[in-house]
Amino acid sequence: MVDPDRTLQRYLDAARARGWRIEAVLETHLHADFVSGAREAAAATGATLFLPRDARVRLPHEPVDGASRFALDGIAVEAVGSPGHTPEHLSYVLRAAASPPALFSGGSLIVGGAARTDLVSDEMTEALTHAQYRTLRDAFATLPDETALYPTHGAGSFCSAGTGGARTSTLGAERATNPLLAIDDEAEFVRWFPRTFPAAPSYYFRMRAFNAAGPRLRAEIPSPAHLPARDFDAARAHALVVDVRPIEAYAREHIPGALSIAFRDAFAVWLGWLVRADAGLLFVTDGAPLERVVDEALLVGYERLAGALEGGMDAWEAAGLPVARSPLVSAAEARLALLDGALALDVREPDEFRAGRLPEAVHIPLGELAARASELPRDRPIVAYCGHGERAASAASILERAGHAAVSNLCGGIGAWQAARLPVEHR
């Protein structure tokens, strides 16, 4: 296994289906975007952990550096120093008889790009970007074009800067098409590359220390209890309610002060971005599988799982407890509200905002909204919007918690606005 995350069962199932035995877990670097599953995998399988020596991880392991060579059941493994994404970064070349080499590159080289270099500290970004340039030019230069490339990161991740849609490639394909490999001016690379990075979720900057300390095993973390409505209500005094239902259900009715993060592929990222590290979590699921929600919370380091609402919102209402509403509005309704004095709030990322936005929209990316909510007027209704509606629902819930009483969500986001042929501003 290379760079497993904490959702271990899927790896075990995949190995079992192939009749394989997991003997080794190799980490390329200290991860910033998820909690490592290396310790969990070793405990479940008896595998040996091979971790970068310079990561100084505080759990039993075999330390590896760029000079390390070892064999696993007849397969030769060569560690290659490949700093840039992180200072301790290693890649692994696996060689088996009669097969092309396989390069497990972590974030040092991904399809169409490479992983970002600014996640350790601002002070180290320039030095790491220089290191990334040299890694791309030199680290894998002796490997043949047919070398199979297996990165940990894919394009589209907040951890990556790349354009490829595929998750795997070959060195030959990357040498022919990866734009980073075509740059032969180190100074230009160091100037340009950090400008391509998307915003970094805030939790990224605590994950390296979390992983270096050695995450707790899943068996050591209590699962959330199913709480009757009144017990759930009482627990709100010491925990945050996270409503994972679809945005339509949240809009119809929700627990006052609940944070809306619809359960989808990006759930863990937004949970980590919007919720403080030490928060206890209470979940409203109403159909979303609680076990998967818990897996995603654990994936980004949340271990104080205070409970889940038994019986869902029906039970909450039956207990006579208060509900709040946050309306979804159509593009036509949003247009009328804006003409009547409402404020358009765009919570997308800067590149999305620059590509086109509602006229006179105020731009505050969702990840910054809690800290900047005071910039918004309390005496005007707000129409929040994003690409589809999920981020705007989170925005509406953040503003509700900040005391804004009249916030609606443009259903379908800017796409619905454009489909209605309503005006869009560009710069």
N, C-alpha and C positions, 0 to 999 in steps of 0.2 A: 504494500500500500504506500502511496506517495501523497503526502499532504491531506490526510483524511480530516473531515470535520467531525463534530460531536454527534451527528445523527448516524450512529454506527450501524444500525441494523441493515440498512440498504447495502452496505459493503459486505456484511456477513452473508446476506442472502445471495448476492452476486457470486461470491466465492463458492458457496455451497452448491449453487446451480451448475457451476462448472466443475465441481469435484476438486476444488483447489483448497490448499492449506495456506493460511496466512502466516508467514514465518518472519517477516520483517516489515517495519514501518519506517519510512524515510521522510524526513521533513526537509524542505528546501530553505525555509526561513521562518522567523517569528511572524505569524500572520496578524494583520491588522483588521481584516474584514470578518473573521469568524474565530470562535474558540476552537483550538486544535482538538482533534479526536485521537491524537497519538497515544496518550496515556490510557484512554478508554479502550482503544484497540489492543494495546499490549495486555491489559488486564483481562480482556475477553478471550484472547487467542494464545497468550504466552509468547507473542512475537517479540523480537528484539527491536528496541528503538535505536535508530541512527539519527542523531540530531546535530546540527552545526555546532562545532566547538565554541565558536565566538558568540553563540546565542546565550550561553551560560544559563541554560534551563535547569531549574532546581527540581529534577526528578531523575531516577536512575536511567541511564542511557549509555550508548556507545558514542563518544564524541567523534565527529568527522570533520575533516578540513579538506582544502583543495588538493592535498597530496594523498588522500586516502584511497586505497584500493582494497576490495574484498570480494568474496564470492558467495553467492546464494544459490545452493542446489545446482551448481554447474553454470550459473550465469555470472559473468564478470561484471562487477559494478565499479565504476570510476567516478569519484566526486570531482566536480570542476568548480573552482571558485568563480562566482559570477555576480559580484556585488553591483549595486545600483538601486534596485527596488528596495533593498535593505543592505546594511553593511556586511552582515554575516551570510549573505545569500550563497547557497550552493545549488548547482544543478547536478543531475546524475545521468551518466551514460551507461546503459545496460547493453551487454554484448552476449549474444548466444550464437552457437555454431549455425552456419548456413542462413542467417537472418541479418538484415541490415541493422545497424545500431538503433537503439531507441533513446531519445533524449527527453528526460523529464526536467523541464526548464523552469518550473515554478512561475515566477513573474519576470524572469530575466529576458525572455523572448516569448511573445505570444503571437497568435495568428494576426498579422497585420499591424503589429506594434510591439510594445513592451509595457510592463507595469510601471506605475508612477514612482517618482523618487522623492516625494515630499512628505511621507508619512512618519518619518522618524522625528524630525524637528525642522523648523525653518532654517536653523543655523547649518544643518547638514545637507540641505537640498542641493546646493551647488556642487559640493564635493561628490555627492551620490550621483548626480547627473553626469559629471565627468566620468565616474566609475561605470555608469550604465553605457555610455558611449564606447568605452574601451571593451566592456563585456561584449557588446554587439559586434564589434570589429574583430576581436581576438579570441574570445573564450571558446568558440566552437569552430574555429577556422579550419582545423584539421579533420573535421568530420565530413563524410561524403554527403552529396546531395540527397541520396536516398534515405538518409537518417530520418526516422519517424519522429515527429515533434509532438510531445504531450505536455502542454502547459497546465499549470494549476488554474490560472485566471483566463477568462475569456473577454473579448471585446464587449463593451456595454456595462461591465462591472465598474463601480465607482473606484475600484482599486486599479483599473487598467486604463491605458491610453492606446487604443487600437481600433481598427476599422473592420477587421475580419468577422464574418458571421459564423464561421466554423470554429470548432473547439480544438481540432487537431490539424496537423499539416505535415509537411516535410521541410527539411532545411533547404532543399533545392527550390521549392515553391516560395519560401520566404525570401531567399536570396534574390529571386526574380521579381517579387511583388511587394515585399514589406518596405514601406517608404523610409523607415528608420535606418534600414541597412544601406540605403542609397546616399545617405548624408556622409560626406567625407571631410567635413569641417567641424572639428570638435567645439570650437568657440560658438559657431552658429547653432549646433545641436544643443549646447548648454543654454543658450539664450532662448531658443524656440521651444524645446521639449516641455518645460514646465508650464508653458502657456496653453498646452493642449489638455491639461488635466481638468476633469470635472470637479465640482465641489466635493470635499471630503466629508462624509458623515462624521459627526462629532465623536461617536463611540470608537472610531478607528484609533484614536489617540490614547485609548486606555487598553486596547486589546493586546498590544505587545507585552506589556507588563503582566497582564492576566495570564497569557500563555507562558511567559517565562517562569512564572511562579508554579506552574503545573496545575491545570484545572482539576476540580473535584470530579470524582466518578459520579455517574448518573445515580447509582445506587445510594450515594451519600446525600442526595438532594431530595427532600420530601416532595411528593407530588401534591398538587393543589387539591384541597377538599371541595366537594360539592356542597355549597352552603345554601340553606333556605334563605328566602328573600330578606327577612329581618336580620338574620345573622350576617348576611352579605352587606346589608346596609350599615350595620355596626362596624364591620371590618373596614369600611371606607375611611374611617378616621385615621388609619395608619397605612393605607395602601391606595394606589391609583387604579381606577377602573379603566380597563382597555376593552373597548367594544369592537370585536373583530367581525361583526356581521356585515353583509353588503351595505353599501351606502344608502340604498333605498330604505332598508329596514331602520338604519340609524336615523334617517331623516324623519320617518314617521313617528318614532318615539325612541327615547333613550334616557338613560339615567343622567340626571343633571351632573355636569362636570366630567362625564366620561370622555376619554380620548378615543376618537374614531380612527382605527387603523384596519381597514378591510383586509381579511385574510386572503393573501395572494402571493405571487412569487416574491414581491418586494417587501413583504410584511416584516421580516427580521431587520432589514436595513432601516425601515422607518421607525420601528420600535426602538432600536439602538440610537437612532438620531434624535428622537423626540422625548425620550424618557431618561431621567437621571440614573446613574449607575446603581445607586443603592435603593432604588424604589422597590417596594413590595407591589406585586401585581395581582389584581382581581380581574377575571375574564368574564365577559358576556359573549357567549358563542352562538347559542340558538341554532345549532345545526353544524357549525364548523367542528371538525374532529378535535377535541380538546388535546389529545395526545400529540397531534401534529402542531398545534399552537404552542404547546409546552416545548416541543423539540426546537421550534424556531426561537422561542425566548431563550432557551439554554444556549442556542447557537451564538447569541451575541452577549452572553454573560449574565443573564438575569436568573437568579437562583432563589429569590424570595418570592415564591409562588403562593400567594395568600389564599386563593380559592377561585371557584367558578360558580356562577349563579345557577342554582338548581331550578329547573323549570323555566328558565329564560325570562324574557320580558313579560310573558303571560303571568308567571308567578309573581313577578314584581308588582304588576298592576293589581292583581288579585289581592295582594297584601295592602293595597291602598297607599302605596308609596309614590312619591312624585315622579312625573315624567317631563321631559323637555322635548322640543321639536326644532328641527333645523331644515327648513324647506328646500327641496330641490325645485329649481325653476327652469323652464324652457328658455331657449334663446330669445324668443319673442317676449316672454315675461321679464327676462333680464334686461332687454333693451328698454322696455317701458320703465323699469325701476331706475335705470341709469338716467333716462331722460327726466325722471322725477326727482333726481338729486342723489341717488345712491352712488356709492364709490365702487369702482371695479378694482378688485385685488387679485393680481396675478401671482400665484405661489410656485410657478415653475422655475426651472434653472435658468441662468442668464442666457445661455445659447438659445433656449426655447423662446424666451422673451424677445430677444433680438430678431428672431425669425418672423414675428408677427404677434400682435396683441390687440386687445380691445382698446378703443380710443380712450386716451387719458388714464389708462390703467396705472395704478400704483404697483410697483414690483417689490415684493419681499419674498424671497425663496422660503419654502416651507421650513427648512431646517433652521432658519433665522427668526421665524415668526414669533415664537414665545418671547424671545429677548427683545423684539422690536414692536410688540403689540401696542405699546404706548404711543407709537408714531401715528397710529390710526385714530381718526376722530370718533368719539363716542356718540355724537349727535347726528350721524348720518348712517342710514342702512348700508350694508356692505354686501356686494355680490362677489364671492370668491370663485375662482376658476383655475383649472389646470389643464392637463391634456385630455382626461376622460372624466374625472370627478372624484377619484379616491383621495388624491392629495388635498383637494379643496374641502372634502369632508373632514379630513384631519385639521385643516386650517379653521373651519367653522367651529370645531370642538375646542381648539386652542383659544380662539377668540371668545367663545362662550365662557371658558374658565377665567378669562381675563376681564370679564364683565361687559362684553359687547352683546347687546340684547337682540339685535336685528341683523343676522347674518344668514344669507342664503347661498346655495351652491348651484352653479350653472351646470345643469345636467348634460353630460356629454362633452363638457369642456369646450375649448376653443374650436374643436372640430365641429361641434353642433352649431356654434356661432357662424363659422365659415359656411357650413352647409345651408344655413338660412340666408346666405348672401348678405350678411350684415358687415358693416365696414371694419376693416382691420388696418392698424397702423404698422408701418415698417420704418426702420432707420437704416 
